[in-house]
Amino acid sequence: MAAGSVRWERPTARSFWNALADPERAALAAAGVEEFFRAGAVLCRAGEDASQVTIIDSGWAKVSVTDADGGEKILAVRGQGDVVGERAALTAGVRSATVTALDEVSAMVVPAERFAEFLRGHPRAAEVLERQVTERREEDRARLFPAERAGAERRLAWLLLDLAQRRGACQQTSAAMFTLPMSQQELADWAGTSADTVGRFLRSWRDRGIIARGERSRRLTVIDLDGLAALCDVASPETRAARPPNGSHPAAAEAARWQQDWHEPLNCSIVFTDVAGFSDPVRNDGDRDVVRATMYEILRSGFDAAGVPWAGCYREDRGDGAVIVVPPTISTQRLVDPLMAELAARLRQYNRRASAVVRIQLRVALHVGPVGRDSEGLTGQAVIAAARIVDAPVIKARLAAEQADLIFAASDYVYDQVVRNCGGPVDPVAFEHLRCQVKETHVSAWAHLAGRVAPSSGLGLVPPPAPAAAPGPLPVAAPLGNLPREVRGREGLIAELRRALRPYPRRASRAFVIAGLGGLGKSTVALAAARMVRERGYRVWWVRAADSALLTSGMLEVLRELGAPESVTAPVREGALTAPERAWEFLNRDHGAGRRWLLVFDGADNPAVLAGAEADTPADGTG
């Protein structure tokens, strides 16, 4: 926003972390440690020496200073992927502002000298940071506006619109619900006015149909984004009247025109979605209404945040899902990166707070090909292929077995031509190749699982299939049902494992031994680690190692799950000297397990069971 014209610019599409490439993220993560902050906790305080840089992984934080009267002045709000404290750290100065968590914040903390070393070794990341610093200087100048009522109202409107955009709600044509984790007083401190004045603004906007108060505190529903944008815009009425209605962006209106000329098949990206267990009897009609509304909210905001205007796509409702045809002018790559991550993040955020009966497990299928349309709807083999993928039993079973938030399945063509060539954070190795027969069609797709839903005891909307139905829960699945709701007294050990088991950087295989007397909670700590890494996308196996027979049986089950050839399983089954070498070599390959997995040996009281035939202990790497 330029101070002279009182114009507010939209925030960038990607934060610092999300703008980094995969190798850059790995290098930066290797330099830091993960920390958690409760609401109200201080991440850094004004006047302190700047010794570290913080990258927010989840949650919201406010940046504030103390004014001349001793009150708080909020300068900015930072969210997922934003970097905090970089300017002071790089200049070896003191903190100019205090950063406080507005809700629960997970962040990566990097020492200042290691952050500077990272930037020297990654020039592209330094360029990304420089753009962020420039934008923040513009944001600083944007705070210089008159303090009269009109200026404060525009400022407050900009704040809400900015938060809506950060939540992915910009360019939507319907109501956009987003969580506003600030009190009315905090909102007033940011807008440079009083809490009473903010209250009057909010009441006026509700009366004018711009916002609506939700059932819970700190939740506002933005009904008219265009009306909100008009409040923070000083353009002439004629200019505003020429804009598309309902908050839609001109690019979205332009993208929608392609449907008017859709008289013959067009080569488009096709997205099918389906909510697992939508018709489960445990849900009533009210629950299904909530699930449907939330699904569409997640899709709308995710598409818009990925640069794929929701208003410009052709859509058909399927009751428990939807089919979306993307304009042929929009790259399929956006539907992989960043859409996959955007959907996963929104589902995880929703499922963390939702009750079990309205949690959402979403199947998404992506294909590309000629798509036709007649008076009844969509036509074409590409549409059929995408529908077969999203309904494939192997896709459903994989989602059920892992109890994940999202399974994103790409067709062979999309995987070969798009996923393999993505230059961003998408890792092709993390996709698993799945095949099955659906009616007369052979389905082949590459699936990526994200997040994990943890249903409460006795309530499973998508229960894992029975052992007779392959693929079902394996004997080597971690018994997470035995994990207490809260693990107490082991915070230090669990935090150490959390840091050691970060998805970045990708290290060589590491071994951890949890030792202690019986009944002290060794298995509970291991289960906590298993749940933690599953939520981060790891594959997890739990093998009983009380004796050689149990160990052999468990390892064979792990190898069977991964489709190991006979040349690997036969030596293990026969107890050959080459068995450990063959098994570990196979596990470390780039196959269905990807490069991130955790193998837990439970009850390993006798080290000789895990040791190789010619080794004294398993620690020498041969067991």
C-alpha positions as CSV (number, residue, x, y, z in Angstrom):
1,M,0.0,0.0,0.0
2,A,1.3,3.4,-0.9
3,A,0.7,5.9,2.0
4,G,-0.1,8.7,-0.3
5,S,-3.0,7.1,-2.1
6,V,-4.1,4.9,0.8
7,R,-4.1,1.7,-1.4
8,W,-3.6,-1.7,0.2
9,E,-1.7,-4.4,-1.8
10,R,-2.6,-8.1,-1.5
11,P,-0.1,-10.3,0.3
12,T,2.2,-12.5,-1.7
13,A,0.9,-16.0,-2.7
14,R,3.6,-17.8,-0.8
15,S,5.4,-17.2,2.5
16,F,9.1,-17.5,2.9
17,W,9.1,-21.2,3.8
18,N,6.6,-22.1,1.1
19,A,8.6,-20.2,-1.5
20,L,11.8,-22.3,-0.9
21,A,12.7,-25.3,-3.0
22,D,13.0,-28.8,-1.4
23,P,16.8,-28.7,-1.0
24,E,16.6,-25.2,0.5
25,R,14.1,-26.4,3.1
26,A,16.2,-29.4,3.9
27,A,19.3,-27.2,4.5
28,L,17.4,-24.7,6.6
29,A,15.7,-27.3,8.7
30,A,19.0,-28.9,9.4
31,A,20.2,-25.7,11.0
32,G,17.2,-25.3,13.4
33,V,15.2,-27.0,16.1
34,E,11.4,-27.2,16.5
35,E,9.7,-25.4,19.4
36,F,6.1,-25.0,20.5
37,F,4.5,-21.9,22.0
38,R,1.2,-21.7,23.8
39,A,-1.2,-18.8,23.1
40,G,0.2,-15.7,24.9
41,A,3.8,-17.0,24.9
42,V,6.6,-14.6,23.7
43,L,8.6,-15.8,20.7
44,C,11.0,-12.9,21.0
45,R,11.0,-9.7,23.0
46,A,11.8,-6.1,22.1
47,G,15.2,-4.9,23.4
48,E,16.7,-8.4,23.5
49,D,19.8,-9.3,21.5
50,A,18.8,-10.9,18.2
51,S,20.5,-14.3,18.4
52,Q,18.0,-16.4,16.4
53,V,15.5,-16.4,13.5
54,T,12.1,-18.0,13.8
55,I,10.1,-19.6,11.0
56,I,6.4,-20.3,11.9
57,D,5.2,-23.7,11.0
58,S,1.6,-23.3,12.2
59,G,-0.5,-20.8,14.1
60,W,-0.6,-17.0,14.2
61,A,1.6,-14.5,16.1
62,K,1.4,-10.7,16.5
63,V,4.3,-8.3,16.2
64,S,3.9,-5.4,18.6
65,V,5.7,-2.5,20.3
66,T,5.0,-0.4,23.3
67,D,3.8,3.2,22.5
68,A,4.6,6.4,24.4
69,D,1.6,5.9,26.8
70,G,2.7,2.4,27.7
71,G,0.0,0.7,25.6
72,E,0.5,-2.0,23.0
73,K,0.7,-1.1,19.3
74,I,0.3,-4.2,17.0
75,L,2.3,-3.8,13.8
76,A,1.6,-7.0,12.0
77,V,0.3,-10.6,12.2
78,R,2.5,-13.4,11.0
79,G,1.3,-16.9,10.0
80,Q,2.4,-20.2,8.6
81,G,5.7,-20.0,6.7
82,D,6.6,-16.5,7.7
83,V,10.0,-15.7,9.0
84,V,10.3,-13.6,12.2
85,G,13.3,-11.6,13.5
86,E,15.5,-11.9,10.4
87,R,16.4,-8.2,10.0
88,A,17.7,-7.8,13.6
89,A,19.5,-11.1,13.5
90,L,21.3,-10.4,10.2
91,T,22.4,-7.0,11.4
92,A,23.4,-8.2,14.8
93,G,21.1,-5.6,16.4
94,V,18.5,-5.8,19.2
95,R,14.9,-6.7,18.7
96,S,12.7,-3.7,17.7
97,A,9.4,-5.5,18.5
98,T,7.9,-8.2,20.5
99,V,6.4,-11.3,18.8
100,T,3.6,-13.1,20.8
101,A,1.7,-16.2,19.9
102,L,-2.0,-15.5,19.3
103,D,-2.9,-19.2,19.3
104,E,-0.8,-22.3,19.6
105,V,2.3,-21.8,17.4
106,S,4.8,-24.4,16.2
107,A,8.0,-22.9,14.9
108,M,11.5,-23.7,13.8
109,V,14.2,-21.7,15.6
110,V,17.5,-21.1,13.8
111,P,20.6,-19.5,15.4
112,A,21.4,-16.2,13.6
113,E,24.8,-17.2,12.5
114,R,23.6,-20.5,11.0
115,F,20.7,-18.6,9.2
116,A,23.3,-16.2,7.7
117,E,25.4,-19.2,6.6
118,F,22.3,-20.7,5.0
119,L,21.7,-17.6,3.0
120,R,25.3,-17.4,1.8
121,G,25.1,-20.9,0.6
122,H,21.6,-20.5,-1.1
123,P,21.5,-17.3,-3.2
124,R,17.9,-18.0,-4.4
125,A,16.7,-18.2,-0.8
126,A,18.5,-14.9,-0.1
127,E,16.6,-13.3,-3.0
128,V,13.3,-14.6,-1.6
129,L,14.1,-13.1,1.8
130,E,15.0,-9.8,0.2
131,R,11.6,-9.6,-1.4
132,Q,10.0,-10.3,1.9
133,V,12.0,-7.6,3.6
134,T,11.0,-5.1,0.9
135,E,7.4,-6.0,1.3
136,R,7.6,-5.5,5.0
137,R,9.1,-2.0,4.5
138,E,6.1,-1.3,2.3
139,E,3.9,-2.6,5.1
140,D,5.6,-0.3,7.5
141,R,4.9,2.7,5.3
142,A,1.4,1.5,4.9
143,R,0.8,2.1,8.6
144,L,1.2,5.9,8.1
145,F,-2.3,6.9,7.5
146,P,-4.6,9.5,9.1
147,A,-6.1,8.5,12.4
148,E,-9.6,9.8,11.9
149,R,-12.5,7.5,11.9
150,A,-12.5,6.9,8.1
151,G,-8.8,5.9,8.2
152,A,-9.3,3.5,11.1
153,E,-12.3,1.9,9.4
154,R,-10.3,1.4,6.2
155,R,-7.4,-0.1,8.2
156,L,-9.7,-2.5,10.0
157,A,-11.3,-3.6,6.7
158,W,-7.8,-4.2,5.3
159,L,-6.9,-6.3,8.3
160,L,-9.9,-8.6,7.9
161,L,-9.4,-8.8,4.1
162,D,-5.7,-9.6,4.6
163,L,-6.5,-12.3,7.1
164,A,-9.2,-13.7,4.7
165,Q,-6.6,-13.8,1.9
166,R,-4.0,-15.5,4.1
167,R,-6.6,-18.1,4.9
168,G,-7.1,-18.6,1.1
169,A,-10.5,-16.9,1.0
170,C,-9.7,-14.2,-1.6
171,Q,-11.4,-14.5,-5.0
172,Q,-14.3,-16.5,-3.5
173,T,-17.8,-15.8,-4.6
174,S,-19.6,-17.0,-1.5
175,A,-19.2,-16.6,2.3
176,A,-15.6,-17.1,3.4
177,M,-15.3,-18.3,7.0
178,F,-11.9,-17.8,8.6
179,T,-10.7,-17.9,12.2
180,L,-9.7,-14.5,13.6
181,P,-7.5,-15.3,16.6
182,M,-7.5,-11.8,18.1
183,S,-9.5,-10.1,20.8
184,Q,-11.5,-6.9,20.0
185,Q,-8.9,-4.9,22.0
186,E,-6.1,-6.4,20.0
187,L,-7.9,-5.6,16.8
188,A,-8.3,-2.0,18.0
189,D,-4.6,-1.8,18.9
190,W,-3.7,-2.9,15.3
191,A,-6.2,-0.5,13.7
192,G,-5.0,2.4,15.8
193,T,-8.3,3.1,17.5
194,S,-10.3,2.1,20.5
195,A,-12.1,-1.2,21.3
196,D,-15.4,0.7,21.4
197,T,-14.8,2.1,18.0
198,V,-14.0,-1.3,16.6
199,G,-17.2,-2.6,18.1
200,R,-19.2,0.1,16.3
201,F,-17.4,-0.8,13.0
202,L,-18.3,-4.5,13.4
203,R,-21.9,-3.8,14.3
204,S,-22.2,-1.4,11.3
205,W,-20.7,-4.1,8.9
206,R,-23.1,-6.7,10.2
207,D,-26.0,-4.5,9.6
208,R,-24.8,-3.8,6.1
209,G,-24.4,-7.6,5.4
210,I,-20.5,-7.5,5.1
211,I,-19.8,-9.8,8.1
212,A,-21.8,-12.0,10.4
213,R,-20.9,-13.1,13.9
214,G,-20.4,-16.9,14.3
215,E,-21.7,-19.1,17.0
216,R,-18.3,-19.1,18.8
217,S,-16.3,-16.1,19.9
218,R,-13.4,-14.9,17.8
219,R,-15.1,-16.3,14.6
220,L,-16.5,-13.9,12.0
221,T,-18.0,-14.9,8.7
222,V,-17.2,-12.6,5.8
223,I,-20.3,-12.5,3.6
224,D,-19.4,-9.9,1.1
225,L,-15.7,-9.7,0.2
226,D,-16.3,-7.1,-2.4
227,G,-18.0,-4.9,0.2
228,L,-15.1,-5.4,2.6
229,A,-12.6,-4.6,-0.2
230,A,-14.6,-1.4,-1.0
231,L,-14.2,-0.2,2.5
232,C,-10.4,-0.1,2.2
233,D,-10.5,1.3,-1.4
234,V,-10.6,5.0,-2.2
235,A,-11.3,4.5,-5.9
236,S,-14.2,6.3,-7.4
237,P,-17.7,4.8,-7.3
238,E,-17.6,4.4,-11.1
239,T,-14.4,2.4,-10.9
240,R,-15.8,0.1,-8.2
241,A,-19.0,-0.3,-10.1
242,A,-17.1,-1.7,-13.1
243,R,-15.6,-4.5,-11.0
244,P,-17.0,-8.1,-11.0
245,P,-19.6,-8.7,-8.2
246,N,-19.3,-10.7,-5.0
247,G,-15.7,-10.2,-4.5
248,S,-14.6,-12.1,-7.6
249,H,-11.3,-11.2,-9.1
250,P,-11.1,-10.0,-12.7
251,A,-8.9,-13.0,-13.5
252,A,-11.5,-15.3,-12.3
253,A,-14.2,-13.7,-14.4
254,E,-11.8,-13.9,-17.4
255,A,-11.2,-17.6,-16.7
256,A,-14.9,-18.3,-16.6
257,R,-15.4,-17.1,-20.2
258,W,-13.8,-20.3,-21.6
259,Q,-17.0,-22.2,-20.8
260,Q,-19.0,-20.0,-23.2
261,D,-16.8,-21.3,-26.1
262,W,-16.8,-24.9,-24.9
263,H,-18.4,-26.5,-27.9
264,E,-15.9,-29.3,-28.5
265,P,-13.7,-31.4,-26.2
266,L,-10.9,-29.3,-24.6
267,N,-7.8,-30.6,-23.0
268,C,-8.3,-29.8,-19.3
269,S,-7.2,-30.9,-15.9
270,I,-9.9,-32.9,-14.1
271,V,-10.2,-33.1,-10.3
272,F,-12.5,-35.6,-8.6
273,T,-13.1,-35.5,-4.9
274,D,-15.0,-37.8,-2.5
275,V,-15.5,-37.7,1.3
276,A,-14.8,-41.2,2.7
277,G,-17.6,-42.6,4.9
278,F,-20.0,-39.8,4.0
279,S,-23.1,-42.0,4.3
280,D,-21.9,-43.8,7.4
281,P,-24.9,-44.3,9.7
282,V,-23.0,-42.7,12.6
283,R,-23.6,-39.4,10.8
284,N,-27.0,-37.7,10.6
285,D,-28.2,-35.2,8.0
286,G,-27.0,-32.3,10.0
287,D,-23.5,-33.8,10.2
288,R,-23.4,-34.3,6.5
289,D,-24.4,-30.7,5.9
290,V,-21.5,-29.6,8.0
291,V,-19.1,-32.0,6.2
292,R,-20.3,-30.8,2.7
293,A,-20.1,-27.1,3.6
294,T,-16.6,-27.6,5.0
295,M,-15.4,-29.7,2.0
296,Y,-16.5,-26.9,-0.4
297,E,-14.9,-24.3,1.8
298,I,-11.6,-26.2,1.8
299,L,-11.8,-26.7,-1.9
300,R,-12.6,-23.1,-2.7
301,S,-9.9,-21.6,-0.5
302,G,-7.3,-24.2,-1.5
303,F,-7.9,-23.7,-5.2
304,D,-7.8,-19.9,-4.9
305,A,-4.6,-20.0,-2.8
306,A,-3.0,-22.2,-5.4
307,G,-3.7,-19.7,-8.1
308,V,-6.6,-21.6,-9.7
309,P,-9.6,-19.3,-9.5
310,W,-12.5,-21.4,-8.2
311,A,-15.0,-19.1,-9.9
312,G,-13.4,-19.9,-13.2
313,C,-13.7,-23.7,-13.0
314,Y,-16.6,-25.9,-14.2
315,R,-18.0,-27.8,-11.3
316,E,-20.6,-30.5,-10.7
317,D,-21.8,-31.6,-7.2
318,R,-21.7,-35.3,-6.5
319,G,-23.4,-35.4,-3.1
320,D,-20.4,-36.7,-1.2
321,G,-17.9,-35.1,-3.5
322,A,-17.4,-32.9,-6.5
323,V,-15.9,-32.9,-10.0
324,I,-13.9,-29.9,-11.1
325,V,-12.7,-29.1,-14.6
326,V,-10.0,-26.5,-14.6
327,P,-9.7,-24.0,-17.5
328,P,-7.3,-25.3,-20.2
329,T,-5.2,-22.2,-19.9
330,I,-4.2,-23.1,-16.3
331,S,-1.2,-25.3,-15.8
332,T,-1.8,-28.7,-14.3
333,Q,1.3,-28.2,-12.1
334,R,-0.7,-25.8,-9.9
335,L,-3.0,-28.6,-9.1
336,V,-0.1,-30.6,-7.7
337,D,2.1,-27.8,-6.3
338,P,0.8,-25.9,-4.3
339,L,-2.8,-27.3,-4.3
340,M,-2.0,-30.6,-2.7
341,A,-0.2,-28.9,0.2
342,E,-3.0,-26.3,0.5
343,L,-5.7,-28.9,0.8
344,A,-3.7,-31.0,3.2
345,A,-3.0,-28.0,5.5
346,R,-6.6,-27.0,5.5
347,L,-7.9,-30.5,6.2
348,R,-5.4,-30.9,9.1
349,Q,-6.3,-27.6,10.6
350,Y,-10.0,-28.5,10.4
351,N,-9.7,-32.1,11.7
352,R,-7.6,-31.0,14.6
353,R,-10.5,-29.0,16.0
354,A,-13.5,-31.0,14.6
355,S,-15.4,-33.6,16.6
356,A,-15.0,-37.2,15.3
357,V,-18.4,-37.4,13.7
358,V,-17.7,-34.5,11.3
359,R,-14.0,-35.2,10.6
360,I,-13.2,-35.4,6.9
361,Q,-11.0,-37.9,5.1
362,L,-10.8,-36.8,1.5
363,R,-9.9,-38.7,-1.7
364,V,-8.7,-36.5,-4.6
365,A,-8.0,-37.8,-8.1
366,L,-6.2,-35.8,-10.8
367,H,-6.1,-36.5,-14.5
368,V,-5.6,-34.6,-17.7
369,G,-7.3,-35.2,-21.1
370,P,-10.0,-34.1,-23.6
371,V,-13.2,-33.2,-21.8
372,G,-16.5,-32.7,-23.6
373,R,-19.8,-31.3,-22.3
374,D,-23.4,-31.8,-23.4
375,S,-26.7,-30.9,-22.0
376,E,-26.5,-33.6,-19.3
377,G,-23.0,-32.9,-18.1
378,L,-19.4,-34.0,-18.8
379,T,-18.3,-36.6,-21.3
380,G,-15.1,-38.2,-22.4
381,Q,-12.7,-41.1,-21.5
382,A,-10.6,-38.7,-19.4
383,V,-13.5,-38.0,-17.1
384,I,-14.2,-41.7,-16.7
385,A,-10.6,-42.4,-15.9
386,A,-10.5,-39.8,-13.2
387,A,-13.7,-41.2,-11.7
388,R,-12.3,-44.7,-11.7
389,I,-9.2,-43.5,-9.8
390,V,-11.1,-41.7,-7.0
391,D,-13.4,-44.8,-6.5
392,A,-10.7,-47.4,-6.8
393,P,-10.9,-49.9,-3.9
394,V,-7.1,-49.8,-3.5
395,I,-7.3,-46.0,-3.0
396,K,-10.1,-46.4,-0.5
397,A,-8.3,-49.1,1.4
398,R,-5.1,-47.2,1.5
399,L,-6.8,-44.2,3.1
400,A,-8.7,-46.3,5.6
401,A,-5.6,-48.3,6.6
402,E,-3.5,-45.1,7.2
403,Q,-6.4,-43.1,8.7
404,A,-5.1,-40.0,6.8
405,D,-6.7,-36.7,6.2
406,L,-6.0,-36.8,2.4
407,I,-5.1,-39.2,-0.3
408,F,-4.1,-37.4,-3.5
409,A,-4.0,-39.8,-6.4
410,A,-2.5,-38.7,-9.7
411,S,-2.9,-40.7,-13.0
412,D,0.2,-42.2,-14.6
413,Y,0.3,-39.4,-17.1
414,V,0.1,-36.7,-14.5
415,Y,2.8,-38.4,-12.4
416,D,5.2,-38.9,-15.3
417,Q,4.7,-35.5,-16.9
418,V,4.0,-33.2,-13.9
419,V,4.8,-34.7,-10.5
420,R,8.3,-36.0,-11.6
421,N,9.1,-32.5,-12.9
422,C,7.8,-30.3,-10.1
423,G,10.6,-28.1,-8.9
424,G,9.0,-27.1,-5.6
425,P,8.6,-29.0,-2.3
426,V,6.6,-31.9,-3.9
427,D,8.7,-35.1,-3.6
428,P,7.9,-37.7,-6.3
429,V,9.4,-40.5,-4.2
430,A,6.7,-39.9,-1.6
431,F,4.1,-41.1,-4.0
432,E,3.1,-44.8,-3.9
433,H,2.2,-46.7,-7.1
434,L,-1.2,-48.4,-6.7
435,R,-3.0,-50.7,-9.1
436,C,-6.3,-52.5,-9.3
437,Q,-9.2,-53.5,-11.5
438,V,-12.4,-51.3,-11.5
439,K,-15.1,-52.8,-13.6
440,E,-13.6,-53.3,-17.1
441,T,-10.8,-50.7,-16.4
442,H,-7.3,-51.3,-15.1
443,V,-6.6,-48.5,-12.7
444,S,-3.0,-47.3,-12.2
445,A,-2.3,-44.3,-10.1
446,W,0.3,-42.7,-7.9
447,A,-1.0,-41.8,-4.4
448,H,0.3,-39.4,-1.7
449,L,-1.0,-39.5,1.8
450,A,-1.1,-36.5,4.1
451,G,-2.1,-36.0,7.7
452,R,-3.6,-38.6,10.0
453,V,-7.1,-38.6,11.6
454,A,-7.3,-40.1,15.1
455,P,-10.9,-41.0,15.7
456,S,-12.0,-41.3,19.3
457,S,-12.5,-44.8,20.7
458,G,-15.6,-46.5,19.4
459,L,-16.2,-44.1,16.5
460,G,-14.6,-44.8,13.2
461,L,-16.1,-43.1,10.2
462,V,-13.8,-45.0,7.9
463,P,-12.9,-48.2,9.8
464,P,-9.9,-50.1,8.4
465,P,-11.0,-53.1,6.5
466,A,-11.2,-56.5,8.1
467,P,-8.0,-58.7,7.8
468,A,-9.7,-60.8,5.2
469,A,-10.0,-57.8,2.9
470,A,-6.6,-56.8,1.5
471,P,-5.0,-54.5,2.0
472,G,-6.1,-54.3,5.7
473,P,-4.4,-53.5,9.0
474,L,-1.2,-55.5,9.1
475,P,0.3,-57.3,12.1
476,V,3.1,-54.8,11.9
477,A,0.8,-51.7,12.2
478,A,1.6,-49.6,15.3
479,P,-1.0,-50.2,18.0
480,L,-1.8,-46.5,18.4
481,G,-5.1,-47.3,20.0
482,N,-3.0,-48.1,23.1
483,L,-1.5,-44.6,23.3
484,P,-3.0,-42.5,26.1
485,R,-4.7,-39.2,25.1
486,E,-1.9,-37.4,27.0
487,V,1.6,-38.6,27.7
488,R,2.9,-37.1,30.9
489,G,6.4,-37.1,32.5
490,R,8.2,-37.9,29.3
491,E,8.1,-34.5,27.6
492,G,11.9,-34.1,27.4
493,L,12.4,-37.5,25.8
494,I,9.5,-37.0,23.3
495,A,10.8,-33.5,22.4
496,E,14.3,-35.1,21.7
497,L,12.7,-37.6,19.4
498,R,10.6,-35.0,17.8
499,R,13.7,-33.0,16.8
500,A,15.6,-36.1,15.7
501,L,12.7,-37.4,13.5
502,R,12.0,-34.2,11.6
503,P,11.2,-34.8,7.9
504,Y,14.0,-32.4,7.0
505,P,16.8,-32.9,6.4
506,R,16.9,-36.4,4.9
507,R,19.6,-38.1,6.9
508,A,21.0,-41.6,6.6
509,S,19.3,-44.2,8.7
510,R,19.5,-43.7,12.5
511,A,18.9,-46.0,15.4
512,F,17.4,-45.0,18.8
513,V,17.3,-47.2,21.9
514,I,14.7,-46.6,24.6
515,A,15.8,-48.5,27.7
516,G,14.5,-48.8,31.2
517,L,12.8,-51.0,33.8
518,G,9.5,-52.6,32.9
519,G,6.4,-50.4,33.4
520,L,8.3,-47.1,33.0
521,G,6.5,-46.3,29.7
522,K,9.1,-47.3,27.0
523,S,6.4,-48.5,24.6
524,T,4.3,-45.4,25.3
525,V,7.2,-43.2,24.3
526,A,7.7,-45.3,21.1
527,L,4.0,-45.0,20.3
528,A,4.1,-41.2,20.7
529,A,7.1,-41.1,18.3
530,A,5.2,-43.4,15.9
531,R,2.1,-41.1,15.9
532,M,4.3,-38.1,15.5
533,V,6.1,-39.3,12.4
534,R,2.9,-40.7,10.8
535,E,1.4,-37.2,11.0
536,R,4.5,-36.0,9.2
537,G,4.1,-38.5,6.3
538,Y,6.4,-41.3,7.5
539,R,5.6,-45.0,7.0
540,V,5.6,-46.8,10.4
541,W,5.9,-50.4,11.3
542,W,5.8,-52.1,14.7
543,V,7.6,-55.4,14.9
544,R,7.7,-57.6,18.0
545,A,11.2,-58.6,18.8
546,A,10.9,-60.8,21.9
547,D,12.4,-63.7,20.1
548,S,13.8,-64.6,16.7
549,A,10.5,-66.2,15.4
550,L,8.5,-63.0,16.1
551,L,11.2,-60.8,14.6
552,T,11.4,-62.9,11.4
553,S,7.6,-63.0,11.0
554,G,7.3,-59.3,11.5
555,M,10.1,-58.4,9.1
556,L,8.6,-60.7,6.5
557,E,5.3,-58.8,6.9
558,V,7.0,-55.5,6.4
559,L,8.8,-56.7,3.3
560,R,5.5,-58.3,2.0
561,E,3.7,-54.9,2.4
562,L,6.4,-53.3,0.3
563,G,6.3,-55.9,-2.4
564,A,9.8,-57.2,-1.9
565,P,10.9,-59.8,-4.4
566,E,11.7,-63.4,-3.5
567,S,15.4,-62.7,-3.6
568,V,14.9,-60.5,-0.5
569,T,12.3,-62.4,1.4
570,A,13.8,-65.9,1.0
571,P,17.0,-65.2,2.9
572,V,15.0,-63.6,5.7
573,R,12.5,-66.6,5.9
574,E,15.4,-69.1,5.9
575,G,17.6,-67.2,8.4
576,A,20.5,-66.9,5.9
577,L,23.6,-64.9,6.8
578,T,22.7,-62.4,4.0
579,A,19.2,-61.8,5.4
580,P,20.0,-58.5,7.3
581,E,22.0,-57.0,4.4
582,R,19.3,-57.9,1.8
583,A,16.5,-56.5,4.1
584,W,18.1,-53.2,4.9
585,E,19.3,-52.6,1.4
586,F,15.7,-53.1,0.1
587,L,14.2,-50.8,2.8
588,N,16.6,-48.0,1.9
589,R,15.6,-48.0,-1.7
590,D,13.3,-45.5,-3.3
591,H,10.2,-47.6,-3.5
592,G,6.7,-47.5,-1.9
593,A,8.1,-46.7,1.5
594,G,9.7,-43.5,0.1
595,R,12.7,-42.2,2.0
596,R,11.0,-41.6,5.3
597,W,10.0,-44.5,7.5
598,L,10.2,-45.6,11.1
599,L,10.6,-49.3,12.2
600,V,10.0,-50.0,15.9
601,F,11.3,-53.2,17.5
602,D,9.2,-53.7,20.6
603,G,10.1,-55.9,23.5
604,A,13.7,-56.3,22.4
605,D,14.9,-57.4,25.8
606,N,17.6,-59.7,24.3
607,P,20.0,-57.7,22.1
608,A,21.2,-61.0,20.5
609,V,17.9,-61.3,18.8
610,L,18.5,-58.1,16.8
611,A,22.2,-58.7,16.3
612,G,23.5,-60.3,13.1
613,A,24.8,-63.9,13.2
614,E,28.4,-62.7,13.4
615,A,27.8,-59.5,15.5
616,D,27.8,-59.0,19.2
617,T,25.1,-56.2,19.2
618,P,22.7,-54.7,16.7
619,A,24.6,-51.4,17.0
620,D,27.4,-52.3,14.7
621,G,25.0,-51.9,11.7
622,T,24.9,-55.6,10.7
623,G,21.8,-56.7,12.6
